[in-house]
Amino acid sequence: MKINDVPDLLIIKHCNVYDDDMDLIKIYKESAKSYIKSYTGLDDEGINKYEDLTIVYLNLISDMYDNRSFTVENDKENKMLNSIMFMHSINLL
């Protein structure tokens, strides 16, 4: 499944979202796409070529939803998500 094909219901299930938090999820969806595009250098069309980026997309949304507070308890990056995005990066120096 490509990022553009991910239905809201799947995001709700993945993140255990309450119905009244859907406005937040809409914001997180756009932020997750922007993060992936910035990290990889791909455009909207490019991020939809790779189905493994959908895992990154879902987990970024989930992480944003779970960590809504200003303080962070775990400042470690997810190595799997980073390696998936790194595989598709075109903006390497």
PyMOL commands that set and color helices and strands:
alter all, ss='L'
color gray80, all
select helices_A, chain A and resi 3-5+8-15+19-40+44-47+53-66+79-87
alter helices_A, ss='H'
color red, helices_A
deselect
rebuild
show_as cartoon
